[in-house]
């Protein structure tokens, strides 16, 4: 695996605790330090205009990203 992808996978994870479907939008929201609803709205709006690309990106992110480690969940919520 390439080094940039490894760095990204260390910082970005799926968030199954706040997930609606697979946790991709919640994981992106945690990575960007924003509300998951904002990311979900962005995904839905982009899905309206570029449906196949949005679905493909979502599925690729779901396949590439790992679940969030449990020890990082408590430390991220405390700060």
Secondary structure, 3 states (H helix, E strand, C coil): CCHHHHHHHHHCCECCCCCCCCCHHHHHHHHHCCCHHHHHHHHHHHHHHCHHHHHHHHHHHHHHCCECCHHHHHHHHHC
